[in-house]
Amino acid sequence: ALTNRTLYLQAQSAETDYLTGSGNRFYFEKKFRNAEKQDLWVVQFDMNNLKPVNDKYGHAWGDRIICDFARRLEGILLEKEAIARIGGDEFAGLFYAGDERELVLRLERLQEEIRCTPVTALGKKIAYSFSYGICACAEMEAGEDALRSLIKCADDRMYQYKAAYKRRNPDAADHRGSLCL
């Protein structure tokens, strides 16, 4: 029984991000392979302006922001959906929605929730935001490289969103707008 428990814990840790407890890239790829593809969307997330938080408060607070984001992302998941931390402050998600507008509304509600309830650190409120890019599974042909193509598509769109975010929020480019006092 102890050996089985140890093996189970090892298998579980192979699919779990050590910092956030969310899935990792291996978990994400496995979920995609087993996912029903109809109405499936791949979303790439990247946090905006995390560097000034790390610089001003330290990496432990940056990690706290990353964990907060992961928890909030998990809070909007529906059955069969999944998120994974795939890099420092980058996440990927598998979401089901009838159309892009439906998914954008969910993500923008999350954006607003995060904006309205910043994380408190050392007596200051740390506001953060994220950029995202969405790609429908239906946009890509099935096959070995389908996930790689979807991630690239979503990543490209995420960078377009990030550029538009910086145009809408000029202070974001020099990070002055990232901290709320």
Phi, psi and omega in degrees: 000320180294321178296317178298318179297317179297315179297319178298314180296322177295316179296319180295318181291337178291341181249005187242135174288130185295328184277310189265339186081357176285176174293163175248187183302318179301315178299315182299314180296320178296315179298320179296314180303323184266359185279146169289129189274342180293130181063022179268137179233139173259132181236131174258134179240144174217130181284142179267136169059041178282331182304315179297330176295312178300318182293319185276320187250344182104160184294334178298323178285325173300318177298323178297320178295315178301316179294321177298316179298315179301315180298318181290322175299314179299330180292342180258359182290140172262172179305139179077355179272161183208151170232159177210144172274120185247359178194188183314293178237029180247138179230157173230149181222152171247117184233149175251131177202147179294326177208170184296321181302318179300316180290318179301320179299317178298315183290323178289328174296319177297316178303315180293318178301315180295318180297322184277344181229073181293166178276140179262130179222124176051041177080001179244151177268126179256111177270145175217167177215178180218157172251154179213157174226142186238138174220130181281138177302327181295342181284345184243151175283145177294154178149182183305316186264015182301313182295317179301317179294319178295318179296318179297315179300310180295322179296315178301317180291328177295319179292329174294318178298316181298318178296318178294322177301315181292327176291320180288331184235077186304328179293341180295330181297325178253011171073008179295332184274003187275342182245132176258131181263000000 
